Amino acid sequence: QVQVMESGGGLVQPGGSLRLSCLASGFTFSQYAMSWYRRAPGKERAVVAVISNTGISTNYADSVKGRFTISRDNAKNTVYLQMNSLKPEDTAVYYCSAPGPTWGQGTQVTVSS
């Protein structure tokens, strides 16, 4: 059974940083690209970042380019999202996506002073 579990969200001031983690199980992690999505209040879920199975290739939504970094550790079945220079508009529930697609429960990120 494919499963993912996100963690690392919280309340942070504008300009601050957070690192999200997503632990995956139930499939051969190293063979699949992984993605981070987010759902902001009143909006549809949207892709934030994608990383290839090897970690060599990454892509980002224009709104987070230069501020967010996606990475993975295939030995730990974990994908990360390092978020720097956070803005109030980054406030959302962040989800990790696995093959299926399969979604976790998400982790809340709130950027507010």
N, C-alpha and C positions, 0 to 999 in steps of 0.2 A: 504494500500500500504506500503510494507516494504521499509524503508529508513534508511540510515546511513549517518552521516556527521562527517568527521574527522576534527580535528583542533590541533594546537599546534606546527606545524612544524616551521622551520626557519633555519638560518645560525648559526652554533656554531663551536667553535674551537675544535681541537682534545683534548680529555680528558674531554670535557664538558658534560652537561646533558640537556635533554629535556624531557618534559612530553606530550605525545599525548593523546587526548581524542576522543572518538567516541560516539556520541549521536544517539541512535537507536529509531525507532518508527514503528508502523504498525504491531507489533506482540508482543506476550507475552514474553518479554525479559528474564524473570527469568527462562523460560523453555528451553532455547537454549544455547549451547556452542557458544562462540564467538572467533574470530581469528583476528590477525593482520598479514598482508602480506606486502611485499615490492617489488618494481621493481626498480632495479638499472639500470643505463644507459647501454643499449646494452644487457640486460639480461632478462630472463623470470621472471614473478611475482613468488615469493616464500614465503612460510609460515615462519613467524617469531616466533609467539607464539600463543598458544591456551589456553583457560580457560573454564572449565566446567560451567554448568549453575549455580551451587551453588558457584563457585569460589574456591572450595576445591582443585580441580585438575588443574595443569598447565603443559604445555610442551613447550619446546623452541628448536629452531634451534641451532645446535652446535655452530654456529658462534656468537651467542648472549648470550649463557648461562653464568650466573654469572655477566652479565652487564645489561641485560634488565629484567624488571619485569612487568608482565601483571596482572591486577586486574580489579575488576568490582564493581559497586554499583547498585544493582538491584532496589533500590528505585528511582534511578535517570536515569535508562535505559542507563547507560554509562559504557563503558569499557575504560581502560587506558593502556598506555604503557609507563612506566618509563624507560628512556634510559640513562644510565650512562657510563662513560669512552668511550665516542663516538670516533670512528675511521673514517678516510676518506672513508674506504670501507663500512661504514654504510650509505653513501650518497645514497638516493633513494626517490622515492615517496612511502609513506606508506599508506596502505589501510586497512580499517576495513571491515570484511566480516560478513554478516548476512545471515540467512536462505534464500535459493534460488538456487545458492548463489546471494546475492545482494551486490553490491559494491558502495562505495561512490566515490567522485571525487578525493580523496586522499589528502595528505598533504606532501609538499616537505620538506625533511630534507637534509641539506647540511652541511657536516663536512669538514671544510677547515680553514687553517690559513691565 
